[in-house]
Amino acid sequence: MALVTDLHIARLMLRAVRAVQATYIERLQQRGHPGLRTGHIPVLAGLDPESPAGTRITDLANRAGMTRQMMGRLVRELETLGYLTTAAHPDDLRAVVVTMTERGNAIRAEAAEVIAELEADYAVLLNDPDLDALKGALQAIIRTSPTA
């Protein structure tokens, strides 16, 4: 029997996000990235691809809503896997700057393909107009959030 709290909108959205993330990572793993896990998503999503100088770990942590220490751990994992490099910031040697490697840039392109596949899958599952309505509803919720 389902608990009443299982139908609460926040719980449903959280479970939906986890389901999407799990499918996303599973598909990337199937494409040759077995070391990736859902915890790496905020790192890859938070990097600024337009900045050749890279992104500071503190900025990544702020964007993800986590501590600098936790972000540093995730960055080190991705660095070990060959997706990222780190270096001291040229103007502030206390700061660490993260940039994508060639392998990291390749996964960015693959990730965009996987996202397009997921959207197509959900369009079939939900029916295209329903998917558009869901996106609109989620955007409305995000707009009203002080931290989104």
C-alpha positions as CSV (number, residue, x, y, z in Angstrom):
1,M,0.0,0.0,0.0
2,A,1.3,3.4,-1.0
3,L,1.9,6.0,1.7
4,V,0.0,9.3,1.5
5,T,3.3,11.1,1.4
6,D,4.3,9.1,-1.8
7,L,1.7,11.2,-3.7
8,H,2.9,14.5,-2.4
9,I,4.1,16.6,-5.3
10,A,7.6,17.2,-3.9
11,R,8.1,13.4,-3.4
12,L,6.8,12.7,-6.9
13,M,9.1,15.3,-8.4
14,L,12.1,14.0,-6.5
15,R,11.4,10.4,-7.6
16,A,10.9,11.6,-11.2
17,V,14.3,13.4,-11.1
18,R,16.0,10.3,-9.7
19,A,14.4,8.1,-12.4
20,V,15.6,10.5,-15.2
21,Q,19.1,10.8,-13.7
22,A,19.4,7.0,-13.3
23,T,18.3,6.4,-16.9
24,Y,20.6,9.2,-18.1
25,I,23.7,7.7,-16.3
26,E,22.8,4.2,-17.4
27,R,22.8,5.3,-21.1
28,L,26.1,7.1,-20.7
29,Q,27.6,4.0,-19.1
30,Q,26.3,1.9,-22.0
31,R,28.1,4.3,-24.4
32,G,31.5,3.6,-22.8
33,H,31.5,5.6,-19.6
34,P,31.2,2.9,-16.9
35,G,32.7,5.0,-14.1
36,L,30.0,7.7,-14.2
37,R,27.4,7.9,-11.5
38,T,24.5,10.2,-10.7
39,G,26.6,12.2,-8.2
40,H,28.8,13.4,-11.1
41,I,25.9,15.1,-12.8
42,P,26.1,18.4,-10.9
43,V,29.8,18.7,-11.8
44,L,29.4,18.1,-15.5
45,A,26.3,20.3,-15.6
46,G,27.9,23.1,-13.6
47,L,31.0,23.6,-15.8
48,D,31.0,26.7,-18.0
49,P,31.8,25.4,-21.5
50,E,32.3,28.9,-22.8
51,S,35.1,29.7,-20.4
52,P,38.5,28.6,-21.7
53,A,39.9,29.5,-18.3
54,G,37.7,26.9,-16.6
55,T,35.3,27.0,-13.7
56,R,36.3,27.4,-10.0
57,I,35.4,24.5,-7.7
58,T,33.7,27.0,-5.4
59,D,31.5,28.2,-8.3
60,L,30.7,24.6,-9.1
61,A,29.8,23.9,-5.5
62,N,27.6,27.0,-5.3
63,R,25.7,26.0,-8.5
64,A,25.1,22.5,-7.1
65,G,24.2,23.6,-3.6
66,M,26.9,21.5,-2.0
67,T,30.1,22.1,0.0
68,R,33.4,22.9,-1.7
69,Q,34.8,19.8,-0.1
70,M,32.2,17.5,-1.6
71,M,32.5,19.2,-5.0
72,G,36.3,18.7,-4.7
73,R,35.8,15.0,-4.1
74,L,33.5,14.6,-7.1
75,V,36.0,16.7,-9.3
76,R,38.8,14.4,-8.2
77,E,36.8,11.3,-9.2
78,L,36.1,12.7,-12.6
79,E,39.7,13.8,-13.0
80,T,40.8,10.2,-12.2
81,L,38.3,9.0,-14.9
82,G,39.9,11.4,-17.4
83,Y,37.1,13.8,-17.9
84,L,38.5,16.8,-16.1
85,T,41.8,18.5,-15.2
86,T,42.4,20.9,-12.4
87,A,45.0,23.7,-11.9
88,A,45.6,26.6,-9.7
89,H,43.7,29.8,-10.7
90,P,46.2,32.1,-12.4
91,D,45.1,35.1,-10.4
92,D,44.4,33.4,-7.1
93,L,46.6,30.4,-6.3
94,R,44.3,29.3,-3.5
95,A,41.5,28.7,-6.0
96,V,41.3,25.5,-8.1
97,V,40.0,25.8,-11.7
98,V,38.4,22.8,-13.4
99,T,38.4,22.3,-17.2
100,M,37.2,19.6,-19.5
101,T,39.7,17.2,-21.1
102,E,39.2,15.9,-24.7
103,R,37.3,13.0,-23.2
104,G,35.2,15.4,-21.1
105,N,34.3,17.3,-24.2
106,A,33.3,14.1,-25.9
107,I,31.0,13.1,-23.1
108,R,29.4,16.5,-23.3
109,A,28.3,15.8,-26.9
110,E,27.2,12.3,-25.9
111,A,25.2,13.7,-23.0
112,A,23.4,16.0,-25.3
113,E,22.4,13.0,-27.5
114,V,21.2,11.1,-24.5
115,I,19.1,14.0,-23.3
116,A,17.5,14.3,-26.8
117,E,16.8,10.5,-26.6
118,L,15.2,10.9,-23.2
119,E,13.1,13.7,-24.3
120,A,11.9,11.7,-27.3
121,D,11.1,8.7,-25.0
122,Y,9.2,10.9,-22.6
123,A,7.3,12.5,-25.5
124,V,6.1,9.0,-26.5
125,L,5.3,8.0,-22.9
126,L,3.5,11.2,-22.0
127,N,2.2,12.2,-25.4
128,D,3.8,15.4,-26.9
129,P,1.2,17.9,-25.7
130,D,1.4,16.5,-22.2
131,L,5.2,16.7,-22.2
132,D,5.0,20.4,-23.2
133,A,2.5,21.0,-20.4
134,L,4.8,19.2,-17.9
135,K,7.7,21.4,-19.0
136,G,5.6,24.5,-18.6
137,A,4.4,23.5,-15.2
138,L,7.9,22.8,-14.0
139,Q,9.2,26.1,-15.4
140,A,6.4,27.9,-13.5
141,I,7.5,26.2,-10.3
142,I,11.1,27.0,-10.9
143,R,10.3,30.7,-11.5
144,T,8.6,31.0,-8.1
145,S,11.5,29.5,-6.2
146,P,13.9,31.9,-4.5
147,T,16.9,29.5,-5.0
148,A,16.3,27.9,-8.4
